[in-house]
Amino acid sequence: MLTNLSITNYALIEKLEMNPCPGLNMITGETGAGKSIMLGAVGLLLGNRADTKALFDESKKCIIEGVVAIQSYGLKSFFDREELDYETTCIIRREIAPSGKSRAFINDTPVKLDVLKELGKTLMDIHSQHENLLLGASVYQLSLVDAFATTKGEKALYSEQYGHFQTLKKKVRALEQEMLGLQQEADYNQFQLEELSALNLEKGEQVRLESEEELLNHAEEIKSQAMEALGYLDHDEMGALQMLGSAKPHFHFLSRFGKEFEDLNQRFTSLLIELKDIAESLSTEEQRMEVDTERSEWIRERLSKIYQLQKKHGLQTDAELVDLAATLADKVFRADHLEEALDREKAALEEARNALMDAGQRLSEKRLGVFSSFSEELQALLAQLGMENARIEIQRKEIPANESGIDEIEVLFSANKGISPQPIGQVASGGEFSRLMFAIKYVMADKMALPTLIFDEIDSGISGEVALQMVRMMQKIAEKHQVICISHLPQVAAKGEKHYFVYKDNSAKKTVSKIKLLNEEERLLEIATMISGSNPSITAYENARELLGK
């Protein structure tokens, strides 16, 4: 429900504000006074494109703001999805700068125009020619039948089954594509796996082999250098050990003459022991080192195979080759077993398809069950609106399951006796369209939480009892929903709970559109003026009092 609307610096409006009541609000005024301008501003609030030419003062910013009570619309999930603060009172605002830049806000948070548009269609519904065209769309017609049939539970179940079915369908398609790819590569993957498996490679083996190859390649040189070093260390006469051994008694003698000599003796003894150990270790290593041509050749061949496979697969280490072998083994395994998994998923998909069709059938049956009552109720309402010969039929065709169900419906309409009902878009005139849409909204008002309904001169082309009947229906709608009606008929305008008057103020240099809430005396004058023009007669006043129920 719209609780406040303010418009600043838009077209002929310098500053305008109104606080409509929860029920039926009437807006009247002279032709060109600015009623359509107000609707244009509201349209901007609902996400329509902006135009800087619409600025009253081109040097200032245009601001349009609406305060809306939204507690009955179930919009919490929308606010959570868009990461907006949710309050039961929502402030939507549109700003247009002189530069042409337009910005939109929901609860003071900047939003894209599409987000504002999505919220706007839930909050306010302007009855317009665009909506009349919308009535001819099959999806819109189906939504009307769903609302009338109260299919919320059936639609929720169907949507759940449809989502599950689509998930499984995508999974089966992905498995089929994967299996096709694996089957096409199966022989090649198997060959590569066998090639890697035959190598029986371990992580870290390449480094060990390269180190061993380095030793084997220099085995003779290593033995020669080791023997020569041992000769210097352990030669029978001239070796370092023999020569140092000759010095040992002298160090032993000196150790008796003080702490310093004793320490030197200990250090010399340790040096001699360490040198003997070095010589023994070097001798052991020299004896262990062999020139093994066969081993060296085997290592070269194995490393060559490793290098070839690394180059072939664009890899750098033996660890990467081991990982590749594991990946190929997994692909070969999946290729061998994927068909079983695919069969399981196909069985699950078929089960989901059956559940989906069952849910679709239940939804379809509930829809079909209201075709007659929906048509009859609309026909009765149209008769009250001066279309006694109107006929409505609903045709249904079964279609493959989609997001909306398994039904495609078309509402057929005829306004004249003896004319077979035809698709709405082909036969209904503008006035007939408007009354049909009005009747639909009247029916829907009892079925769902409607947004604020704005009727723009919906009473054009009607008068007398039909106009009275229409406004009675508006009053009925307004018992549960906010209605704002722009009218040119006194018998309609007189029935509003609040009556706003739009007028032009020419007192300044530039004409300005203004709006005022009429008190009882002003309202009586406006209704009388609508009946007989300016300077209304006594009879016009009496008729106005009668219409106002005074």
C-alpha positions in Angstrom: 0.0 0.0 0.0 1.3 3.4 -1.0 1.3 5.7 2.1 3.2 8.7 0.6 4.1 9.9 -2.8 6.3 13.0 -3.3 7.4 14.4 -6.7 10.0 17.2 -7.0 11.1 19.0 -10.2 9.3 16.8 -12.7 7.6 18.2 -15.9 5.1 20.8 -14.7 5.4 19.7 -11.1 7.7 21.8 -8.9 6.7 20.1 -5.7 3.8 17.7 -5.1 3.0 15.4 -2.3 0.0 13.1 -1.5 -0.9 10.6 1.2 -3.5 8.2 -0.2 -5.7 6.3 2.1 -5.7 2.4 2.3 -9.1 2.2 0.4 -10.4 4.1 -2.6 -8.7 7.3 -3.7 -10.1 9.6 -6.4 -8.1 12.0 -8.5 -9.9 14.5 -10.8 -8.9 17.7 -12.6 -9.1 19.5 -15.9 -7.7 18.0 -19.1 -3.9 18.8 -19.2 -3.8 19.8 -15.6 -1.1 17.2 -14.9 -2.8 13.8 -14.0 -0.9 12.0 -16.8 2.3 13.7 -15.6 1.7 12.2 -12.2 1.4 8.7 -13.8 4.6 9.3 -15.7 6.4 10.1 -12.4 5.0 7.0 -10.8 6.2 5.0 -13.8 9.7 6.3 -13.2 9.4 5.0 -9.6 8.5 1.6 -11.1 11.6 1.4 -13.2 10.7 3.2 -16.5 13.4 4.9 -18.4 14.2 8.6 -17.6 14.4 11.6 -19.8 16.2 14.9 -18.7 13.7 16.8 -20.8 11.2 16.0 -18.1 12.9 18.3 -15.5 10.9 21.3 -14.4 14.1 23.2 -13.6 16.9 21.8 -15.8 19.5 23.0 -13.3 18.2 21.0 -10.4 17.8 17.3 -9.7 14.4 15.5 -10.0 13.4 13.3 -7.1 10.5 11.0 -7.0 9.9 9.0 -3.8 7.3 6.5 -2.6 6.7 5.1 0.8 5.0 1.7 0.7 3.8 -0.7 3.3 4.9 -4.1 2.1 4.2 -6.6 5.0 1.5 -8.5 3.0 3.5 -9.1 -0.2 5.9 -11.8 1.0 9.0 -10.0 -0.3 11.5 -11.0 2.4 13.2 -13.5 0.0 13.5 -10.8 -2.7 15.2 -8.4 -0.2 17.5 -11.2 1.0 18.4 -12.2 -2.6 19.3 -8.6 -3.5 21.1 -8.0 -0.2 18.7 -5.2 0.8 17.6 -4.2 4.3 14.0 -5.5 4.8 11.5 -3.4 6.7 7.7 -3.6 6.6 7.8 0.0 5.3 9.8 0.3 2.1 11.1 3.6 0.6 11.7 3.6 -3.1 13.3 6.6 -4.7 14.4 7.7 -8.2 16.7 10.6 -8.9 17.5 12.2 -12.3 20.4 14.6 -12.4 20.6 17.5 -14.9 23.4 15.7 -16.6 21.0 12.9 -17.5 22.3 10.4 -15.0 19.6 8.4 -13.3 19.8 6.5 -10.0 17.4 4.2 -8.2 17.3 3.4 -4.5 15.5 0.9 -2.3 15.6 1.8 1.4 18.5 4.2 0.6 20.6 1.4 -1.1 21.5 2.0 -4.7 20.0 -0.6 -7.0 19.9 -1.4 -10.8 16.9 -0.4 -12.7 15.9 -4.1 -13.3 15.8 -4.6 -9.5 13.6 -1.6 -9.0 11.3 -2.8 -11.9 11.0 -6.2 -10.4 10.0 -4.8 -7.0 7.8 -2.1 -8.6 5.5 -4.5 -10.4 4.7 -6.1 -7.0 3.9 -2.8 -5.3 1.9 -0.9 -7.9 -0.2 -1.8 -10.9 -1.0 0.9 -13.4 -3.9 -0.1 -15.5 -2.7 0.9 -19.0 -2.7 0.0 -22.6 0.5 -2.0 -22.1 -1.3 -4.2 -19.6 -4.2 -4.6 -22.0 -1.6 -6.1 -24.4 -0.2 -8.2 -21.7 -3.7 -9.8 -21.3 -3.3 -11.4 -24.7 -0.2 -13.3 -23.5 -0.6 -17.0 -22.8 1.7 -17.0 -19.7 -0.3 -14.1 -18.2 -3.6 -15.8 -18.9 -2.3 -19.0 -17.2 -1.2 -17.0 -14.1 -4.8 -15.6 -13.9 -6.3 -19.2 -14.0 -3.7 -20.3 -11.3 -4.7 -17.4 -9.1 -8.4 -18.2 -9.5 -7.9 -21.9 -8.9 -5.6 -21.3 -5.9 -3.0 -23.8 -7.3 -0.2 -22.6 -5.0 0.3 -26.0 -3.4 0.1 -27.9 -6.6 2.5 -25.4 -8.3 5.0 -25.7 -5.5 5.0 -29.5 -5.8 5.3 -29.3 -9.6 8.1 -26.7 -9.4 10.0 -29.0 -6.9 9.6 -32.0 -9.2 10.5 -29.9 -12.3 13.7 -28.7 -10.7 14.7 -32.2 -9.6 13.9 -33.5 -13.1 16.0 -30.8 -14.8 18.9 -31.5 -12.4 18.9 -35.2 -13.3 18.5 -34.4 -17.0 21.6 -32.2 -16.9 23.5 -34.9 -15.0 22.5 -37.6 -17.6 23.5 -35.3 -20.4 26.9 -34.6 -18.8 27.5 -38.3 -18.2 26.6 -39.1 -21.8 29.0 -36.4 -23.1 31.7 -37.6 -20.7 31.2 -41.3 -21.8 31.4 -40.3 -25.4 34.6 -38.4 -24.8 36.1 -41.3 -22.8 35.1 -43.9 -25.3 36.7 -41.9 -28.1 39.9 -41.6 -26.1 39.7 -45.1 -24.5 42.3 -46.9 -26.7 44.7 -44.0 -26.6 44.4 -43.6 -22.8 44.9 -47.4 -22.4 48.0 -47.3 -24.6 49.5 -44.4 -22.6 48.6 -46.0 -19.3 50.3 -49.3 -20.3 53.4 -47.4 -21.4 53.7 -45.6 -18.1 52.8 -48.7 -16.1 55.5 -50.7 -17.9 58.0 -48.3 -16.5 56.8 -48.9 -13.0 58.2 -45.6 -11.9 58.4 -44.4 -8.3 58.4 -40.8 -7.1 62.0 -39.7 -6.4 63.6 -42.5 -8.5 64.8 -40.1 -11.2 67.0 -38.1 -8.7 68.5 -41.3 -7.2 69.3 -42.7 -10.6 70.9 -39.5 -11.8 73.1 -39.5 -8.7 74.1 -43.1 -9.2 74.8 -42.5 -12.9 77.2 -39.6 -11.9 79.2 -42.0 -9.7 79.4 -44.8 -12.3 80.5 -42.4 -15.0 83.5 -41.4 -12.9 84.2 -44.8 -11.2 87.7 -45.2 -12.6 88.7 -41.7 -11.8 87.3 -42.0 -8.3 89.3 -45.2 -7.6 92.5 -43.7 -8.9 92.1 -40.6 -6.8 91.3 -42.6 -3.7 94.3 -44.9 -4.2 96.6 -42.0 -4.6 95.2 -40.3 -1.5 95.6 -43.5 0.5 99.3 -43.7 -0.6 99.9 -40.3 0.9 98.2 -41.3 4.1 99.3 -44.9 4.7 102.5 -45.5 2.7 104.8 -48.0 4.5 107.7 -45.5 4.8 106.6 -42.1 3.6 102.9 -42.1 4.5 101.4 -39.4 6.7 100.4 -41.9 9.3 103.9 -43.4 9.6 105.5 -40.0 9.8 103.0 -38.8 12.4 103.4 -42.0 14.3 107.1 -41.2 14.7 106.1 -38.0 16.5 103.9 -39.7 19.0 106.6 -40.6 21.6 107.8 -37.0 21.6 104.3 -35.7 22.4 104.0 -38.4 25.1 107.2 -37.3 26.7 106.3 -33.6 26.7 102.9 -34.3 28.3 104.6 -34.8 31.7 105.7 -31.2 31.8 102.5 -29.2 32.3 98.9 -28.8 31.4 99.6 -27.2 28.0 101.8 -30.1 26.8 99.2 -32.6 28.1 96.5 -30.9 26.1 98.6 -30.8 23.0 99.3 -34.6 23.4 95.6 -35.3 23.6 94.8 -33.2 20.5 97.6 -35.0 18.6 96.3 -38.4 19.7 92.8 -37.4 18.5 94.1 -36.2 15.2 96.0 -39.4 14.6 92.9 -41.5 15.5 90.7 -39.4 13.1 93.3 -39.7 10.3 93.5 -43.5 10.7 89.6 -43.6 10.5 89.7 -41.4 7.4 92.2 -43.7 5.7 90.2 -46.8 6.6 86.9 -45.3 5.3 88.6 -44.1 2.1 90.0 -47.6 1.6 86.5 -49.1 2.2 84.9 -46.8 -0.4 87.7 -47.4 -2.9 87.2 -51.2 -2.6 83.4 -50.8 -2.9 83.6 -48.7 -6.0 83.5 -50.9 -9.0 83.4 -50.1 -12.7 80.0 -51.7 -13.6 79.3 -51.2 -17.3 76.1 -53.1 -17.3 74.6 -51.2 -14.4 75.7 -47.9 -16.0 74.1 -48.9 -19.3 70.8 -49.9 -17.5 70.6 -46.6 -15.7 71.2 -44.7 -18.9 68.4 -46.6 -20.7 65.9 -46.1 -17.8 66.6 -42.4 -17.5 66.3 -42.1 -21.3 62.8 -43.6 -21.1 61.9 -41.3 -18.3 63.1 -38.3 -20.2 61.3 -39.4 -23.4 57.9 -39.7 -21.5 58.4 -36.4 -19.8 59.0 -34.7 -23.1 56.1 -36.5 -24.7 53.7 -35.3 -22.0 55.2 -31.9 -21.4 56.2 -32.7 -17.8 59.3 -32.0 -15.8 59.5 -34.6 -13.0 59.0 -38.2 -12.3 56.3 -37.3 -9.7 54.3 -35.7 -12.5 54.6 -38.9 -14.6 53.3 -40.9 -11.6 50.4 -38.6 -11.2 49.6 -38.8 -14.9 49.5 -42.6 -14.7 47.0 -42.3 -11.8 44.8 -39.9 -13.8 44.9 -42.2 -16.9 44.1 -45.2 -14.7 41.0 -43.3 -13.3 39.9 -42.4 -16.9 40.3 -46.0 -18.0 38.4 -47.2 -15.0 35.6 -44.7 -15.5 35.3 -45.6 -19.2 34.9 -49.2 -18.1 32.3 -48.4 -15.4 30.6 -45.2 -16.6 27.9 -47.1 -18.5 26.7 -48.6 -15.2 26.5 -45.1 -13.6 24.7 -43.8 -16.7 22.1 -46.6 -16.5 21.5 -45.8 -12.9 21.0 -42.0 -13.6 18.7 -42.8 -16.5 16.5 -44.9 -14.3 16.4 -42.1 -11.8 15.6 -39.6 -14.5 12.7 -41.8 -15.8 11.4 -42.0 -12.2 11.6 -38.2 -11.9 9.9 -37.8 -15.2 6.9 -39.9 -14.0 6.7 -38.0 -10.8 6.9 -34.7 -12.7 4.0 -35.8 -15.1 1.9 -36.9 -12.1 2.4 -33.5 -10.4 1.7 -31.8 -13.8 -1.5 -33.8 -14.2 -2.7 -32.8 -10.8 -1.9 -29.1 -11.5 -3.7 -29.4 -14.8 -6.8 -31.0 -13.4 -7.1 -28.2 -10.8 -6.8 -25.6 -13.6 -9.3 -27.3 -15.8 -11.7 -27.5 -12.8 -12.2 -23.7 -12.7 -12.4 -23.0 -16.5 -16.2 -22.9 -16.4 -16.6 -20.9 -13.1 -13.9 -18.5 -14.1 -15.6 -17.8 -17.5 -19.1 -17.5 -16.0 -17.9 -15.1 -13.2 -16.2 -12.9 -15.7 -19.2 -13.0 -18.1 -21.5 -12.0 -15.2 -19.2 -9.1 -14.2 -18.9 -7.9 -17.9 -22.7 -7.9 -18.1 -22.8 -5.6 -15.1 -20.3 -3.4 -16.9 -22.6 -3.0 -20.0 -21.4 -5.9 -22.0 -24.5 -8.2 -21.7 -23.5 -10.3 -24.7 -19.9 -10.9 -23.7 -18.8 -14.5 -23.9 -15.5 -16.0 -22.6 -14.1 -19.5 -23.3 -10.9 -21.0 -22.2 -9.1 -23.5 -24.4 -6.4 -25.8 -23.2 -3.7 -27.7 -25.1 -1.3 -30.2 -23.5 2.4 -29.3 -24.1 5.7 -30.8 -23.1 6.5 -30.0 -19.4 8.0 -26.6 -18.8 8.4 -24.3 -15.8 4.6 -23.5 -15.8 3.3 -27.1 -16.2 2.0 -29.1 -19.0 -0.8 -26.7 -20.1 -1.0 -24.0 -22.7 -4.2 -22.0 -22.4 -5.8 -19.3 -24.5 -8.7 -17.1 -23.4 -11.2 -16.5 -26.1 -13.5 -13.5 -26.0 -16.5 -12.1 -27.9 -18.2 -8.9 -27.0 -21.1 -9.2 -29.4 -24.0 -11.6 -29.8 -23.7 -14.1 -32.6 -19.9 -13.7 -32.9 -17.8 -16.8 -31.9 -15.2 -16.1 -29.2 -11.7 -15.4 -30.7 -8.3 -14.9 -29.1 -8.4 -11.7 -27.1 -5.8 -9.8 -29.0 -7.7 -10.3 -32.3 -11.2 -9.1 -31.2 -11.2 -6.8 -28.2 -11.2 -3.0 -28.6 -9.5 -0.7 -26.2 -12.6 -0.1 -24.2 -13.6 -3.8 -24.1 -10.0 -4.7 -23.1 -10.2 -2.2 -20.2 -13.5 -3.5 -18.9 -12.3 -7.1 -19.2 -9.1 -6.4 -17.3 -11.1 -4.5 -14.7 -13.4 -7.5 -14.3 -10.4 -9.8 -14.0 -8.8 -7.6 -11.3 -12.1 -7.6 -9.4 -12.2 -11.4 -9.4 -8.5 -11.6 -8.4 -8.9 -9.2 -5.5 -10.5 -12.0 -3.5 -7.8 -14.5 -4.4 -4.5 -12.8 -3.8 -2.6 -9.8 -2.4 -2.8 -7.3 -5.2 -0.5 -4.3 -5.5 -1.8 -0.8 -5.3 -4.2 -0.6 -8.3 -4.1 2.7 -10.3 -6.9 3.1 -12.8 -6.3 5.8 -15.4 -9.7 7.0 -16.7 -10.9 3.4 -16.9 -14.4 4.9 -17.0 -13.9 6.5 -20.4 -16.7 5.7 -22.8 -19.2 4.6 -20.1 -21.8 6.4 -18.2 -25.0 6.0 -16.1 -25.7 2.8 -14.4 -22.6 1.1 -15.9 -20.3 3.7 -14.3 -22.1 3.3 -11.0 -21.7 -0.4 -11.2 -18.0 0.0 -12.0 -17.4 2.2 -9.0 -19.3 -0.1 -6.7 -16.9 -2.8 -7.8 -14.0 -0.5 -7.1 -15.3 0.0 -3.6 -15.5 -3.7 -3.2 -11.9 -4.1 -4.4 -10.8 -1.3 -2.0 -12.1 -3.2 1.0 -8.9 -5.3 0.8 -6.7 -3.4 -1.6 -5.6 0.2 -2.1 -7.1 1.7 -5.3 -6.2 5.1 -6.9 -8.6 6.1 -9.7 -8.2 9.0 -12.1 -11.7 9.7 -13.3 -13.7 12.2 -15.3 -17.2 11.0 -14.2 -18.8 12.7 -11.2 -20.7 9.5 -10.2 -17.4 7.7 -10.0 -15.4 10.5 -8.3 -18.0 10.9 -5.6 -17.5 7.4 -4.2 -13.9 7.8 -3.1 -12.8 7.9 0.5 -10.3 10.6 -0.4 -10.6 13.0 -3.3 -7.6 14.8 -4.7 -7.8 17.6 -7.2 -5.0 18.3 -9.8 -4.9 21.8 -11.2 -2.6 24.3 -13.0 -1.3 27.3 -11.1 -0.5 30.2 -13.4 0.3 32.8 -10.8 4.1 32.6 -11.3 6.1 33.1 -14.5 5.9 29.4 -15.3 2.8 27.2 -15.1 2.9 24.7 -12.3 0.8 21.6 -11.7 -0.4 21.2 -8.1 -2.5 18.7 -6.2 -4.7 19.3 -3.1 -6.8 17.0 -0.9 -10.4 18.4 -1.1 -12.4 19.0 2.0 -16.2 18.4 2.0 -17.1 21.9 0.7 -14.4 21.8 -2.0 -15.4 18.3 -3.0 -19.1 19.3 -3.4 -18.0 22.1 -5.7 -15.8 19.8 -7.8 -18.5 17.2 -8.2 -21.0 19.9 -9.1 -18.5 21.4 -11.6 -18.0 17.9 -13.2 -21.7 17.6 -13.6 -22.5 21.0 -15.3 -19.2 22.8 -15.8 -18.0 26.1 -14.2 -20.5 28.1 -12.2 -22.6 25.0 -11.4 -26.4 25.4 -11.0 -28.4 24.7 -7.9 -29.6 21.5 -9.6 -25.9 20.4 -10.1 -25.2 21.1 -6.4 -28.2 19.0 -5.4 -27.1 16.2 -7.7 -23.6 16.4 -6.3 -25.0 16.1 -2.7 -27.0 13.1 -3.8 -23.9 11.4 -5.3 -21.9 12.2 -2.2 -24.7 10.7 -0.1 -25.3 13.9 1.9 
